[in-house]
Amino acid sequence: MNGDPVVRVRGLRTQFGDHVVHDGLDLDLRRGEILGVVGGSGTGKSVLLRAIVGLEACQGGTIEVLGKQIGTLSGPDRRALEQRWGVMFQDGALFSSLTVRENVEVPLKAVAGLSDAQRQGLAELKISMAGLPWKANGNYPSDLSGGMRKRAGLARALALDPEIVFLDEPTAGLDPIGASAFDKLIVTLRDALNLSVFLVTHDLDTLHACCDRVAVLAERKVLATGTMAQMLQVDHPWVHEYFHGPRARAATDGIPDKD
């Protein structure tokens, strides 16, 4: 991992009507790192993710991904850039009428020159990489548990061999064993595929298990960034309560209070 940013957000402003979500927000995702993005309800964690990938309009600021400024790209250039990242939404966002393999094949249809057999084989490979059993290829989303749907969503996010993966609450709704297994999978895939990972979460265990750095959203901006150990030193009421509160004890056990 080096300091080269693959996502660079500067002065971001997002709002819905009169409600301002972000104002003057700055954030970097460094190449090869797993960045955990946390914040209280209404701080716009998912809105930030969606703004970076172009699913939410911005009212100010700039977003640069892999050296390209999002707002200035033509249609073909934008589509080419989008093929260099993958997104896993919180609910998986799978097509209910398609099997898991067919869901993962959807982004692969944009790749010219692939035969049906090649596309199917690539989809099956990604499904295996996401930790799903062979029989899941033919299952429909309704046949899957919540954890399996998340893994299917992750397989689809990996379909085009992305350089960046955006994960929205990947462990939400999972039991502790399933969440821990997913945390380990994220780290394994990052290391194996040299991914950069933008991870929205509220799960302190995930922050501790996965993340190289944490970014805290509060007061319409990124209030603090740093390692988990550095977060313990941030003198802000919400940050202190989040990282020192009752639910933080297990996740931060063993992290020194001083750097």
N, C-alpha and C positions, 0 to 999 in steps of 0.2 A: 504494500500500500504506500502511495506517495501523496504529496500535497496537492496534486493537480486536480482542480475541481471538474467534475463531469456535469454537475448542475450548479448554476450560479444565479441566484435570485437577488435582485437589488431594488430597493424602494417599492416593493410590491404593495399595491392597494387593490383590495377587492371589497365589493359591497353589493347588497341586495336592497334596492330602493334606498331608504335613508339609513339602513343598518350597515355600518362599516365593520367588516370582519378583520381585515388586515390594513395597516397603514404604515408605510415605510419599513416593510419587513425585508430583512437581508438574511440569506442562508446559502451555505455551500454544502454540496455532497461531494466528498473527495473520492477519487478513483480507488476502487478496491475496498472501501469501507462499508460497514453497516451502520447507518445513522438512524437512531430511534427518535421519532418526533412525538412529543407528549404535550399535554395541556389539559386544562379543565374543559368541561362541557361548554360549547359555544365559542371556543377559541379558534376554530377553523382548521383543525388538523387535516381532515379529509378535503376541505375546500382548497387548502394549499396543494395537496397532492393533485387534485383535479385541475387546478390552475396550471401546474407545471406541465401536465400532459395535454393541456389544451381543451379540457372538458368544461372549464369555467372561464368566463370572460374576466379580464383584469381591467381595472380602471386607471392604473398607473404602474410605473416601474417596468423592469425588464426581466425576462427569464431566458437564460442561455443554457442549452443542453448540448453536451458534446461539441462545444464551440460554435453552435449555431443559435442565433437569437430567434426565438420562436415566432415573435410577431412580425418578422420581416420575410419569412419564407414563402415562396410560391407553392402552389398545390403539389406538384411533383416532388419538390425538395422536402416539403413537410411530410409527405407520405414516406419518403425514403428515410427520414429521420425517425419517424414513428416505428419503423421496423427495427430500430436499434434499441428499443426498450420494450419491456413487458409490464403489464399491470394485473395484479390480483386484487379484485374488489372484495369487500368484507363478506358479502353473501355468496361469493363465487361467480355470480352473474353468468351462470351457465344457461345455454338454450335448453329448455325442458324437453323439447321434441327431438333432440339429438342425443345420441349415445356419448359417453365420455370421449371415445376416440374421435367421433365426428366433431365434437366441440373443439378438441385440440387441433383438428385438421382445418378449422375455419381460417385462422391466420395464415396457414401454409398455402392456402389457395391463391394468395397474392404473389407467391414465388413462381416465376415463369420457368417452364421446362420440367417441372416435377410431374412424373406419371402418378396415376392413382395409387399404384403399389408403393412407390417411393414416399408419397405423402402419408399413406397409412403406416408405413414402417417408421417414419420419423415421429409420427404422433404416438405410436406405441412405445418408442424409446423414451420420449418425454414423460409419458405416463409412468413408466418404470422408474425414471429418475426422481419423480415426485413421490415415490414410495408406495404406489398403489399396486395391488396384485393384478395378475394377468387378466382375471375374469372381469375386472372393472372396465376394461376396454369396451365391452358390450353392454354395460349397465347404463341406465338413464339416471339423471340427477336425482329423481325421486327414489331410486333404489339405494342411494348412498347415505351414509351417516354424515353429520355435519363436518367432521374432520376429513372424511373422504372427499366431500364436495370442495373443501378448501384445497386439498391436494390436487384435485382435478383442475381447479382454477389456476393453481401454481403451474401445473403442466402446460396449460394453454399459454400462460405468461412466458414460459420458456421456449415456446414453439419455434420462434425465429432466431434462436441463439442470441438473445439480447445482451447488450453491455450493461444495461441498468434494469433493475427490477423494482417496481413500486408495489409495496404490500400495504393494504389497508386493513388494520386490525386482524392480522392473520391468525391469532390464537383466541379471538373473542368467541365465547360460547363453547370452548373446548374444556374437557376435564383436565386436571393437572397433569396426568400422564400423557394425554394426547398433546397438550400444549408444550410440554417439555420435549416430546419427540419432534414436534414441528420446529421448535427452536433449534434443535440439533441439525435438522434437515437444512434449515436456512444457512447455517454456518458451513455445513458440508458443501452445499451447492456454491456458496460464495467462493470457497477455497478452490473447488474443483473447476469452476467455470470462470474464475476471475471476474466475478460480478461486482458491481456497486449496488448497494441496496438502500432504498429509502423506505423506512418502515414506520408507519403510523401505528401507535399502540397505546394502551393504558396499563399494560401488564408489566409490573416491576420485575417479575421473574424473567420475562423476555428481554428487558433492557439489560439485566445482569448477565444473562446467558449468551446474548447475541451481539450486543451493540458495542462498537468501538467508541462512538461518541453519542451524546444525547443532545437534542435541541428542545428547549422548553418554550412553548408558545404561551404568551400572556400579554395583556395590555396591547393587543393588536399587532404584536411583533414577536420576533425571537428574543426572548428575555435573556437567555443564557445558553451557551453550548459548552460541552466538555465531556470528560469521562464521568462515569458514575461516581468515582471518588471526588471529582471536582464539584459535582452537583450537590454533594453533601455540605459543601462550604458556601453555597449561594445564600445570601442573606436577603431573602424575599419571602413573605408570609406563605404564599401558596407553594412555592418550591420547597420551602422547609417542611411544610406539613406533608407534602407528597412523598418526599424522600426520607422523612424521619417519623412519619405517622405509624400507627399500629400495623397496617398492612405492609409497610416497608421493611419490617424487622427481619423477616426471613430472607428477602431478596438482597438486602444490603449487609447481611451477616458476613463478617470477615473483611469488609471494606474499611480501611482506616479512616478515622474522622479527620485526619490531617494528611495533606499530600506529602 
